[in-house]
Amino acid sequence: MDKKIYIRDILKDDILANLTKEAAKDSYDNFHDFEKRRPDYLHYHLAEFVDTTIAMAGMFQSKQWPSNYVRVLDRCYYFKIARSSSLSFLNEKVFKETASKHFLPLHIKLSLEKNLIPFYSIAGIKRRPAMKRMIERWNATHEQKFVLLPKMYFTCNHSVKENTNEKCWQNIAILKIDGYDKFNLPSR
């Protein structure tokens, strides 16, 4: 049995609609309107282990943002089987690191090939310390470095004037490459 995580792009596959419907059951806010967002994805990746779907995440470009930015790890979701002990015969750390070990390096590579500046975001000021730790772990082991921007930034796919959702204000980790310091989404 091959005990390796495989990644594939499912953006154009029918399976994506089924998986996002399943994800909406316990992450409704992130997935209930996924099909409306689908045209703005450059890629949407699925992680599989043996014959088991364990996680998914995409690369998203909103028309509300400057065209040289792309959010990576967008709608990153771990399926219940990867969050439970049902696969306990393996080191569960293998699954918990799917985003940082598999999706993020791939998303950075694809972004740079398209001359885009990748960033990822997490809602909530209370989650800022966790984001700092994630950046520190990444930066300690990779040549390409991320920077945590100092404010909360508006990342939703609609006008800030129309906003009623506090989760639209997010912490931003951005790859430190030429142009990163010109990140100009609305902030507070």
Backbone hydrogen bonds, N-H to C=O, Kabsch-Sander energy under -0.5 kcal/mol:
donor,donor_aa,acceptor,acceptor_aa,energy
3,K,1,M,-0.7
4,K,2,D,-0.8
6,Y,4,K,-0.5
6,Y,48,E,-3.0
8,R,46,L,-2.0
10,I,8,R,-0.5
10,I,44,Y,-3.4
13,D,10,I,-1.6
16,L,13,D,-1.1
17,A,14,D,-0.8
18,N,14,D,-1.0
19,L,15,I,-2.5
20,T,16,L,-2.6
21,K,17,A,-1.7
22,E,18,N,-1.9
23,A,19,L,-2.5
24,A,20,T,-1.9
25,K,21,K,-0.6
25,K,22,E,-1.1
26,D,23,A,-1.2
27,S,23,A,-1.4
30,N,27,S,-0.8
31,F,27,S,-1.5
31,F,28,Y,-0.5
32,H,28,Y,-2.7
34,F,31,F,-1.5
36,K,33,D,-1.3
37,R,33,D,-1.0
37,R,34,F,-0.8
38,R,34,F,-1.6
40,D,37,R,-2.3
41,Y,38,R,-1.9
42,L,59,M,-3.0
43,H,59,M,-0.9
45,H,57,A,-3.2
46,L,8,R,-2.8
47,A,55,A,-3.1
48,E,6,Y,-2.8
49,F,52,T,-3.0
50,V,4,K,-0.7
52,T,49,F,-2.7
54,I,47,A,-2.7
54,I,52,T,-0.5
55,A,47,A,-1.3
56,M,77,Y,-2.1
57,A,45,H,-2.0
58,G,74,D,-2.6
59,M,43,H,-2.6
60,F,58,G,-0.5
60,F,71,R,-2.7
61,Q,40,D,-2.7
65,W,62,S,-1.3
69,Y,66,P,-1.6
70,V,117,I,-2.0
71,R,60,F,-2.9
72,V,70,V,-0.6
72,V,119,F,-3.0
74,D,58,G,-2.5
76,C,73,L,-1.3
77,Y,56,M,-2.9
79,F,54,I,-2.0
79,F,77,Y,-0.5
82,A,79,F,-1.6
83,R,79,F,-0.9
83,R,80,K,-0.9
84,S,80,K,-1.3
87,L,84,S,-0.5
88,S,85,S,-1.9
90,L,87,L,-2.0
92,E,90,L,-0.8
94,V,91,N,-2.1
95,F,92,E,-0.8
96,K,92,E,-2.0
97,E,93,K,-1.6
98,T,95,F,-1.7
101,K,97,E,-3.1
102,H,98,T,-2.0
103,F,98,T,-1.9
104,L,99,A,-3.3
106,L,102,H,-1.4
107,H,103,F,-3.1
108,I,104,L,-2.6
109,K,105,P,-2.2
110,L,106,L,-2.6
111,S,107,H,-2.3
112,L,108,I,-2.8
113,E,109,K,-2.1
114,K,110,L,-1.0
114,K,111,S,-0.7
115,N,112,L,-1.5
116,L,111,S,-2.7
117,I,68,N,-3.5
119,F,70,V,-2.1
120,Y,173,A,-2.5
122,I,171,N,-1.5
124,G,169,W,-1.0
127,R,124,G,-1.4
128,R,125,I,-1.4
131,M,127,R,-1.9
132,K,128,R,-2.4
133,R,129,P,-2.1
134,M,130,A,-2.1
135,I,131,M,-2.5
136,E,132,K,-2.7
137,R,133,R,-2.6
138,W,134,M,-2.3
139,N,135,I,-3.2
140,A,136,E,-1.8
141,T,137,R,-0.7
141,T,138,W,-1.4
142,H,138,W,-0.8
147,V,174,I,-2.3
149,L,147,V,-0.6
149,L,172,I,-2.7
153,Y,170,Q,-3.0
154,F,186,P,-2.8
155,T,153,Y,-0.7
155,T,168,C,-2.6
162,E,159,S,-1.0
163,N,160,V,-1.0
166,E,164,T,-0.6
168,C,165,N,-1.7
169,W,166,E,-1.7
170,Q,153,Y,-3.1
170,Q,168,C,-0.7
171,N,122,I,-2.9
173,A,120,Y,-2.7
174,I,147,V,-2.6
174,I,172,I,-0.5
175,L,118,P,-2.4
176,K,145,K,-3.5
177,I,175,L,-1.9
180,Y,177,I,-2.7
182,K,179,G,-1.7
183,F,180,Y,-1.4
188,R,152,M,-2.0
